[in-house]
Amino acid sequence: MNRMLKWVVTMLGGLSGVAGYVFLTRHSEIIVIQGLALFLFGLIAAAIISGGIFFVLSPWLINLGRNFANWIINELSGVPVEKLVTGSGGLIAGLIVAYLISGLLNNIPIPFIGAILSVVVYLFMGYLGINLATKAGEYVNLGNVLKKNVLRNEDHPKPLEQAQEGVPKILDTSVIIDGRIADICRTGFVEGPLIIPEFVLEELRHIADSSVALKRNRGRRGLDVLAMIQKDLQVEVQIVSKDFPDVHEVDIKLLKLAQSIHGKVVTNDYNLNKVASLQGVEVLNINELANAVKPVVLPGEEMQIEVIKDGKEAGQGLAYLDDGTMIVVENGRRYIGESVDVQVTSVLQTAAGRMIFARPNSK
């Protein structure tokens, strides 16, 4: 691709050299005085020299063009679609008006004044058209207009295969390593594509290559989970290459990506959850989901548990449900290693999860 671009830049340089040579000699008598052969020689020499200069400068010009294109993409990534549509329409309208005005300005007899004023008019009318259109769009609210058009077409519903997909869900590093996202996808409750940014994959690769055994195992587990989701589960997975070079923290990149594609971040990181709420980004927290689907236990209910160890207070015993919920058994220390019927006395919901307090049934 780079080689083709270099040759394109070189050809453009040669054409610009030819155009410049013709422009400089258009009022000259060189063809009459020195002959057509010398004119053609100068034409070829100008093309070779200009093309060679552009060939040498082509890497710098290509990088400059790419950086400029990436800057435009990053600047427009956070702009709503409605504003892009209205702004583009305003720009086109402004340029049309500028074209009509410049036709009058070109008739000014003073050299170069008409051309300079035409450039100024084009810039001013383009800027004015964009601003007027976006301001008008805020009052009209193009999004609501589009929604009304959709509602009008309710009598002609789309087929199921054309129905709108769910909101994109962006996976962060912690939830991939956690692994429970694969089980959730297997149940079929997840709708919409799962978005995996390349900078998250890069972070996983660094963790998997760590010299610390624990971090290395966690990174490899994350890569295995991704492979499982892609191959074994019927879930759409998209690898997104979009990056934010000016941002170094992966969490901030995730939030910016969620804002740009109007998606949600899937995580189990409590701190990321708080930062996302401050920036208006919706977050799906796996830990909150796990707490929400735990079975409800009410005071007075009876259950059979196995006491496995003693508690912090004297005489207490501890047991656990299958979902990890801790049960504190009053006077249960003497039942360690045994199954015992208990009655729930109270349930405490904490930030770390749910705790159940119980006492053994009297025999």
C-alpha positions as CSV (number, residue, x, y, z in Angstrom):
1,M,0.0,0.0,0.0
2,N,2.8,2.4,0.9
3,R,4.6,1.6,-2.3
4,M,1.5,2.4,-4.4
5,L,1.0,5.7,-2.5
6,K,4.6,6.7,-3.2
7,W,4.1,6.2,-6.9
8,V,0.9,8.1,-6.9
9,V,2.6,11.0,-5.1
10,T,5.5,10.8,-7.6
11,M,3.1,10.9,-10.5
12,L,1.3,13.9,-9.0
13,G,4.6,15.6,-8.6
14,G,5.5,15.0,-12.2
15,L,2.2,16.4,-13.4
16,S,2.6,19.5,-11.1
17,G,6.0,20.0,-12.7
18,V,4.5,19.8,-16.2
19,A,1.7,22.2,-15.2
20,G,4.2,24.6,-13.7
21,Y,6.5,24.6,-16.8
22,V,3.5,25.2,-19.1
23,F,2.3,28.0,-16.9
24,L,5.7,29.7,-16.9
25,T,6.1,29.4,-20.7
26,R,2.6,30.1,-21.9
27,H,3.4,33.7,-22.9
28,S,6.9,32.8,-24.1
29,E,8.2,32.6,-27.6
30,I,10.4,29.6,-26.7
31,I,8.7,27.3,-29.3
32,V,9.2,29.8,-32.1
33,I,12.7,30.8,-31.1
34,Q,14.4,27.6,-30.1
35,G,12.1,25.0,-31.6
36,L,9.6,22.4,-30.4
37,A,12.3,19.9,-29.4
38,L,13.8,22.1,-26.8
39,F,10.3,22.8,-25.4
40,L,9.6,19.1,-25.1
41,F,13.0,18.5,-23.4
42,G,12.2,21.2,-20.8
43,L,8.8,19.7,-20.3
44,I,10.3,16.2,-19.6
45,A,13.0,17.6,-17.4
46,A,10.5,19.5,-15.3
47,A,8.4,16.3,-14.9
48,I,11.4,14.3,-13.9
49,I,12.8,16.9,-11.4
50,S,9.4,17.6,-9.8
51,G,8.5,13.9,-9.7
52,G,11.9,13.1,-8.1
53,I,11.4,15.8,-5.4
54,F,7.9,14.4,-4.6
55,F,9.3,10.8,-4.5
56,V,11.9,11.8,-1.9
57,L,9.3,13.7,0.1
58,S,6.6,11.0,-0.3
59,P,7.1,9.2,3.1
60,W,6.8,12.5,4.9
61,L,3.7,13.6,2.8
62,I,2.0,10.2,3.3
63,N,2.5,10.3,7.1
64,L,1.3,13.9,7.2
65,G,-1.8,12.9,5.3
66,R,-2.5,9.9,7.6
67,N,-2.0,11.9,10.7
68,F,-4.4,14.6,9.4
69,A,-7.0,11.9,8.5
70,N,-6.7,10.3,12.0
71,W,-7.1,13.7,13.6
72,I,-10.3,14.4,11.6
73,I,-11.6,10.9,12.6
74,N,-10.8,11.4,16.3
75,E,-12.4,14.8,16.3
76,L,-15.6,13.6,14.6
77,S,-15.8,10.3,16.5
78,G,-17.6,11.9,19.5
79,V,-20.0,14.0,17.4
80,P,-23.6,12.7,17.2
81,V,-24.8,11.4,13.8
82,E,-27.5,14.1,13.7
83,K,-25.0,16.9,14.0
84,L,-22.8,15.4,11.2
85,V,-25.8,15.1,8.9
86,T,-27.1,18.7,9.5
87,G,-23.5,20.1,9.5
88,S,-22.8,18.5,6.1
89,G,-26.0,19.8,4.7
90,G,-25.2,23.3,6.0
91,L,-21.7,23.1,4.5
92,I,-23.0,22.2,1.0
93,A,-25.6,25.0,1.2
94,G,-22.9,27.5,2.2
95,L,-20.6,26.5,-0.6
96,I,-23.4,26.9,-3.2
97,V,-24.1,30.4,-1.9
98,A,-20.3,31.2,-2.0
99,Y,-20.1,29.9,-5.6
100,L,-22.9,32.3,-6.7
101,I,-21.2,35.3,-4.9
102,S,-17.8,34.5,-6.2
103,G,-19.1,34.7,-9.8
104,L,-19.8,38.4,-9.1
105,L,-16.5,39.0,-7.4
106,N,-14.4,37.6,-10.3
107,N,-15.6,40.5,-12.4
108,I,-13.7,43.0,-10.3
109,P,-11.1,44.5,-12.7
110,I,-8.3,44.8,-10.0
111,P,-5.9,41.8,-10.4
112,F,-6.0,39.0,-7.7
113,I,-8.6,40.9,-5.6
114,G,-11.5,38.9,-7.0
115,A,-9.7,35.6,-6.3
116,I,-8.7,36.6,-2.8
117,L,-12.2,37.7,-1.9
118,S,-13.7,34.5,-3.4
119,V,-11.5,32.4,-1.1
120,V,-12.6,34.5,1.9
121,V,-16.3,34.1,0.9
122,Y,-15.9,30.3,0.5
123,L,-14.4,30.0,4.0
124,F,-16.9,32.3,5.6
125,M,-20.0,30.8,4.0
126,G,-18.9,27.3,4.7
127,Y,-18.3,28.1,8.4
128,L,-21.6,30.0,8.6
129,G,-23.5,27.2,6.9
130,I,-22.2,24.5,9.3
131,N,-23.0,26.7,12.4
132,L,-26.5,27.7,11.2
133,A,-27.4,24.1,10.3
134,T,-26.2,22.6,13.6
135,K,-28.0,25.4,15.6
136,A,-31.2,24.7,13.7
137,G,-30.7,21.0,14.1
138,E,-30.8,21.4,17.9
139,Y,-34.2,23.0,17.7
140,V,-35.6,20.6,15.1
141,N,-34.0,17.6,16.8
142,L,-33.4,15.3,13.8
143,G,-33.2,12.3,16.1
144,N,-36.9,12.7,17.1
145,V,-37.9,13.3,13.5
146,L,-36.3,10.0,12.5
147,K,-38.0,8.2,15.4
148,K,-41.4,9.7,14.3
149,N,-40.7,8.3,10.8
150,V,-40.0,4.9,12.3
151,L,-43.3,5.0,14.3
152,R,-45.2,5.9,11.1
153,N,-43.9,2.7,9.5
154,E,-45.2,0.5,12.3
155,D,-47.8,-0.9,10.0
156,H,-45.0,-2.4,7.9
157,P,-42.8,-4.1,10.5
158,K,-39.3,-5.3,9.4
159,P,-38.5,-9.0,9.2
160,L,-36.8,-10.5,12.2
161,E,-33.5,-10.8,10.4
162,Q,-33.6,-7.0,9.8
163,A,-34.5,-6.0,13.4
164,Q,-32.2,-3.6,15.1
165,E,-29.4,-5.3,16.9
166,G,-28.7,-4.7,20.6
167,V,-26.3,-2.1,22.0
168,P,-22.6,-3.0,21.5
169,K,-21.0,-4.2,24.7
170,I,-17.3,-3.5,25.2
171,L,-15.4,-6.0,27.3
172,D,-12.6,-4.7,29.5
173,T,-9.6,-6.7,30.6
174,S,-10.8,-7.6,34.1
175,V,-14.1,-9.2,32.9
176,I,-12.3,-11.2,30.2
177,I,-9.9,-12.6,32.8
178,D,-12.8,-13.2,35.2
179,G,-14.3,-15.7,32.7
180,R,-17.9,-15.5,33.8
181,I,-18.8,-13.5,30.7
182,A,-18.5,-16.8,28.7
183,D,-21.1,-18.5,31.0
184,I,-23.4,-15.5,30.6
185,C,-23.1,-15.6,26.8
186,R,-23.8,-19.3,26.8
187,T,-27.2,-18.7,28.5
188,G,-28.3,-16.4,25.6
189,F,-29.1,-13.4,27.7
190,V,-26.5,-11.2,25.9
191,E,-27.7,-9.3,22.9
192,G,-25.7,-7.2,20.5
193,P,-22.1,-7.6,19.4
194,L,-19.3,-8.0,21.9
195,I,-16.6,-5.4,21.2
196,I,-13.0,-6.3,22.0
197,P,-10.7,-3.3,21.4
198,E,-7.2,-4.1,20.1
199,F,-5.6,-2.1,23.1
200,V,-7.4,-4.6,25.4
201,L,-5.9,-7.5,23.5
202,E,-2.5,-5.8,23.7
203,E,-2.9,-5.5,27.5
204,L,-3.9,-9.2,27.8
205,R,-0.8,-10.2,25.7
206,H,1.4,-8.2,28.0
207,I,-0.1,-9.9,31.1
208,A,0.2,-13.3,29.5
209,D,3.9,-12.6,28.8
210,S,4.6,-11.5,32.3
211,S,7.5,-13.0,34.3
212,V,5.2,-13.3,37.3
213,A,3.5,-16.7,37.3
214,L,0.2,-15.5,38.7
215,K,-0.1,-12.6,36.2
216,R,1.0,-14.9,33.4
217,N,-1.7,-17.5,34.2
218,R,-4.4,-14.8,34.5
219,G,-3.5,-13.4,31.0
220,R,-3.5,-16.8,29.4
221,R,-6.9,-17.5,31.0
222,G,-8.2,-14.3,29.5
223,L,-7.0,-15.3,26.0
224,D,-8.6,-18.8,26.5
225,V,-11.9,-17.2,27.4
226,L,-11.8,-15.0,24.3
227,A,-11.1,-18.1,22.1
228,M,-14.0,-19.9,23.7
229,I,-16.4,-17.0,23.1
230,Q,-15.3,-16.7,19.4
231,K,-15.3,-20.5,18.6
232,D,-17.8,-22.2,20.8
233,L,-20.6,-19.7,21.5
234,Q,-23.1,-18.2,19.1
235,V,-22.2,-14.6,19.9
236,E,-21.0,-12.0,17.5
237,V,-17.5,-10.8,18.4
238,Q,-15.9,-7.8,16.8
239,I,-12.2,-6.8,17.1
240,V,-12.1,-3.0,16.9
241,S,-8.8,-1.3,15.9
242,K,-9.8,2.2,16.9
243,D,-7.4,3.7,19.4
244,F,-6.8,7.0,21.2
245,P,-3.1,7.7,21.0
246,D,-3.3,10.8,23.2
247,V,-4.7,8.6,26.1
248,H,-2.4,6.1,27.9
249,E,-4.8,4.5,30.4
250,V,-6.8,1.6,29.1
251,D,-9.8,2.4,31.2
252,I,-10.1,5.9,29.8
253,K,-9.8,4.5,26.3
254,L,-12.7,2.1,27.0
255,L,-14.9,5.0,28.1
256,K,-14.0,7.1,25.1
257,L,-14.7,4.2,22.8
258,A,-18.1,3.6,24.5
259,Q,-19.0,7.2,24.0
260,S,-18.0,7.2,20.3
261,I,-19.9,4.0,19.4
262,H,-22.8,4.6,21.9
263,G,-22.0,1.3,23.6
264,K,-21.9,-0.1,27.1
265,V,-18.8,-1.3,29.1
266,V,-18.9,-4.7,30.6
267,T,-16.6,-5.0,33.7
268,N,-16.3,-6.1,37.3
269,D,-14.0,-3.2,38.2
270,Y,-15.7,-1.1,40.9
271,N,-13.5,1.9,40.3
272,L,-14.1,1.9,36.5
273,N,-17.8,1.7,37.3
274,K,-17.6,4.9,39.4
275,V,-15.6,6.8,36.7
276,A,-18.0,5.7,34.0
277,S,-21.0,7.0,35.9
278,L,-19.3,10.4,36.2
279,Q,-18.8,10.5,32.4
280,G,-22.3,9.3,31.5
281,V,-21.2,5.9,30.2
282,E,-23.4,3.0,31.0
283,V,-21.7,0.0,32.6
284,L,-22.8,-3.6,33.0
285,N,-21.1,-4.9,36.2
286,I,-20.8,-8.7,36.4
287,N,-20.6,-8.6,40.2
288,E,-23.9,-6.7,40.4
289,L,-25.5,-9.2,38.1
290,A,-24.2,-12.1,40.3
291,N,-25.7,-10.5,43.4
292,A,-29.0,-9.8,41.6
293,V,-29.5,-13.5,40.6
294,K,-28.6,-15.0,44.0
295,P,-31.6,-16.8,45.6
296,V,-33.7,-14.8,48.0
297,V,-33.5,-16.1,51.6
298,L,-36.0,-14.7,54.1
299,P,-35.8,-14.8,57.9
300,G,-37.6,-17.9,59.3
301,E,-36.7,-20.1,56.4
302,E,-35.0,-23.5,57.2
303,M,-32.1,-25.1,55.2
304,Q,-29.6,-27.8,55.6
305,I,-25.9,-26.7,55.4
306,E,-22.5,-28.1,56.2
307,V,-20.4,-26.1,58.7
308,I,-16.9,-26.0,57.5
309,K,-15.0,-23.7,59.9
310,D,-15.3,-21.5,63.0
311,G,-16.2,-17.8,62.8
312,K,-14.7,-14.7,64.2
313,E,-16.9,-14.6,67.3
314,A,-16.8,-17.2,70.0
315,G,-18.8,-20.3,69.2
316,Q,-19.7,-19.2,65.7
317,G,-19.5,-21.6,62.7
318,L,-19.3,-20.7,59.0
319,A,-20.9,-22.4,56.0
320,Y,-21.3,-21.4,52.4
321,L,-24.0,-21.8,49.7
322,D,-23.2,-23.0,46.2
323,D,-23.1,-19.4,45.0
324,G,-20.5,-18.4,47.6
325,T,-22.9,-16.7,50.0
326,M,-21.5,-16.9,53.6
327,I,-23.7,-18.2,56.4
328,V,-22.8,-17.4,60.0
329,V,-24.2,-20.0,62.3
330,E,-24.8,-19.0,65.9
331,N,-23.3,-21.6,68.3
332,G,-22.3,-23.7,65.2
333,R,-18.7,-24.3,66.1
334,R,-19.5,-27.7,67.6
335,Y,-21.0,-28.8,64.3
336,I,-17.9,-28.2,62.2
337,G,-17.6,-31.0,59.6
338,E,-21.3,-32.0,60.0
339,S,-24.5,-31.2,58.1
340,V,-27.0,-29.4,60.3
341,D,-30.5,-28.0,59.9
342,V,-30.6,-24.3,60.6
343,Q,-33.2,-21.5,60.7
344,V,-32.4,-18.1,59.1
345,T,-32.6,-15.3,61.6
346,S,-31.5,-12.3,59.4
347,V,-30.0,-11.4,56.1
348,L,-27.4,-8.6,55.6
349,Q,-26.6,-7.1,52.2
350,T,-23.2,-5.5,52.1
351,A,-21.0,-4.0,49.3
352,A,-19.0,-7.3,49.3
353,G,-22.1,-9.4,48.9
354,R,-24.8,-11.0,51.0
355,M,-24.4,-12.6,54.5
356,I,-26.9,-14.9,56.1
357,F,-27.2,-15.3,59.9
358,A,-28.8,-18.5,61.2
359,R,-29.0,-20.7,64.3
360,P,-29.3,-24.5,64.6
361,N,-32.7,-26.0,65.0
362,S,-33.3,-27.3,68.5
363,K,-33.4,-31.1,68.6
